[in-house]
Amino acid sequence: MNVIIIEDERPAARRLNRMLQELGIAAKTMLHSVEEAVHWFQENEHPDLIFLDIQLSDGLSFEIFEKVTVKSAIIFTTAYDEYALKAFKLNSVDYLLKPIDDEELEVAVQKFEDAYQQKTATSFNFNDLKKMLVQEQEPSYKKRFTAKVGQHLKMITTDTIECFFSENKGTYAVTDEGRSYLLETTLEQLEAELNPEQFFRVSRKFYVNIKAIKDIVYYTNSRLQLKLQHFNEQEIIVSRERVRDFKNWIE
């Protein structure tokens, strides 16, 4: 079985390799950046299994899959759990949180090996593996958020939110009552939590709910301005590089 490790922290990569060796597996290759990994995949036969950190020195490892079609199964190893949904949309066998537990690593490897051993080296196909390992499920999106209001904790259902915006390092939800609530999240984290059919990030500052759009007006420099049902405290501009995707989204 051909295995590689992609991990930007070299001590962590060596530790993981030692843990794998105790399970009778040796990673012949260790890569440490998106750029290095892309080049390696372009020049080498793809391995059977990749142990992949998500945050690498020069970006998120998801960028690798935007540049090359990786044919290997993947076990993600990361300190961050907010990427789990995105990870499982790829060829993911398991998702291990750091610090990696010996028993959890063994279970993940065994899960892969059980399926791998049913295939010969010539007939092994990841699509078959995926059917055996992963049940396809509809992604689950957040139905409500909570915000602190004085000494109270207010629940806000997602359907009532017209938009989210960032300001002064804070992220706010604006409801159809026209009120803004400070949330303990970021727009980046919302990416995996919001239904993309309902919400679209129109700029670095705003996510909007399609149900809240009242009017769309052509703006300067090939941009668009959105008018919402209730929120009118700030201009909401669809950035030029997002206009095409926005038009596809509303259709």
N, C-alpha and C positions, 0 to 999 in steps of 0.2 A: 504494500500500500504506500503510495507516494503522498507525503504530507509536507506542507510548508507553513511557516508562521509569518504573519505580517503584523508587526508591533514596533512602534517608534521608540519605546524605552528598551534599550538593549538588555539591561538586567532582568526586566520582566520577561523578555523573549527567552533568555537563557533559563530562567526559572521554569517557565512553561515547558520548555524542551526537556528539562530534567524530570518534570512531573510526567511527561509523556513517555520518557525512557523507562520509568518505573512501570508503565503499562505495556511495555514492549514495543513502543513506537518511537521512531527517531525522525525528526524534521531535518531533511537534507538542506533546506534553504530557509534563511530568515531574511525578510525584507523589512524596511523601516520607514517608507514614505509612499505616498500616492504615486509620485513620479517614478520611483524605483520599481514599484509593483507593476505599473502600466508597461514599462519597458520590458520587464521580465516576462510578463504574460504574452507580449508580442513576439518574443524571441524563443520561448520555451514551450514544451508540451505541458498542458495544464495538469495539476496534480489531482488526486482523487479527493483530497480533503484539505481545506484551508482553515487555519485558526487565525481569525481576523479581528484586530482591534478596530474600533470605529474612529476615534480621534487620533489621527496621525500627525506628524510634525508639520506637514504642509497642507492639511485639510482633512475632511471626512473621507473615510475609506469608500463611501458610496460613490465618490467621484471616479473610482476605478472602473465601475460598471457602466459609467457614461462614456468611457473611452474604449473599452474592450468588452467582448462578450466572454464572460468567465463561465466555463463549463463544469467547474468543480462544486462539490458540496461545501458548505461553510458552517463552522461553529464560531459564533461571534464571542469575543472576549472584551469586555468593556466595563468601565466604572460608572456608566450612565445608562439608566433604564428607559429614558424617554425615546430611545430610538428602536425599541423592540418591534413596534408595528411595522416600521419601514424595513427592518431587517428581515422579518418573516415574509415580506413580499419577494425577497430574493431567494437564492438556493440555500436557505437556512435550515440546518438540522437542529441547532440549539443556540441558546443565548445565555452566556455565563457572565455573571457580574463579578468584578474584581473586588477584593482579592479572591482568586479562584479557589474553590474548595476541592480537595482531593476526590471526595466521593461524587460531587456533582460532575467533575471532569470525567471520571470513570463511567458514570451513567451516560454522559453525552457521547463518549467514544464508543461505548457498547451499543448504543442506539444506532450509530452509523455502521459499526462492524456487523451487526446482526443482519442488516440489509445488504451490505457490501459482499458478505460471504456467500450470499445466495446467487451472486452474479459471477461469471468468469471474467477474467481481465479483458476479453475481447467483446463481451456482450454487455458489460456494465453501462448503464444509462441513468443519468441523474433523474430524468423524468419518472422512471420506474421507482427510484429511491424515494422521490418526493411523495409519490402516491402511497408508499408504505409508511412513511414517517410523519407526514403532515396532512392533517385534515383541512381541506380548504374551508375557510370560514369568512363570512362577511365581516369586514373591519368594524370595530366597535368605536363609536365616537361619543364624546362627552355630551350628556344630556343636561347637565347643570353645572354652574360654578358657584362658589361662595365668596362673599366679600364682607369684610368687617365694617360695620356701621356703628360707631360709638362702642357701646358695650354689647352689641348684638352681632350675630353672624347671619347675614342675609343669603338665602338661596335664590339664584337667578337661573331660570331655565334658558337653555340655549336658543330656543325658538323665539324668545322675547328680546333677544339681543340684535340691535340694528347693525352695530359695528364694534370693532375693537380698535383702539389706537394707542400708540406709545407717546409718552411725553415726560420729560425730566426723569428718565430711567424707570418710569412706572408704566404699567399696562392697564388700560381702562376698558371696561365694557359699558356700552351705551344701550339702554333698554328702549323699548317702544313707548315708554313713559317720558322719555327725554332725559332720564337721569344717568349720571356717570358713576361707576363704581370701580375702585382700585382693586385689582386682582393680584394674587401672588403667583405670577407667571410671566412669560415673555411671548412676544409674537412668534419667535422661533419655535418655542415649545407648543404653541397652538397649532402649528402645521400638522402635527400627527393627531391632534385632538378634535379638529373640526372636520365636518363632512365637506369634502371639496365640491359637492354638488350644491351645497347651500352657502358656503363662504368662500371668498376669493381675496387673496392679498393683492390689493391694487397698487401698493407702494410700500416703501420701507416702513411707513408709519401706520397704514390702515389695512384692516380686514373688513369686508362688508358682507352683509347678508343680502342675498339676491331678492328676498321678499321685501326688503326695506327700500329698495331703489325706486324713487319716484320719477326721476328724470335723468337723462344723460345728455350732456351738452358738449359740443366740440370746443376744445380749448386750444391755447397757443402751443406751437411746436409739436403738432400732431398728437396732442394728449386729449384726454377726456375729463370732464368734470361731472361728478355725481351729486345729485340732489336726493337726500334721504327723506323718509316720511316725517321724522321728528328732529333728527340731529342737524343743526345748522350753525353750530358754534365755530366750526372750522371748515375751510375748503377741503373737499376730498377730490384729489386729482389722481387719475390713473396714469402712472408713469409711462413714458413713451415706449420703453422696452416691454411693458406688460399689456399694451393696448391690444395686440393681436390675440394673445391668450385670453384676455378679458372678453373680446368679442365672441370668440369660440365658446367661452364659458356661458355667456348669457343666451346663446342659441341652443 
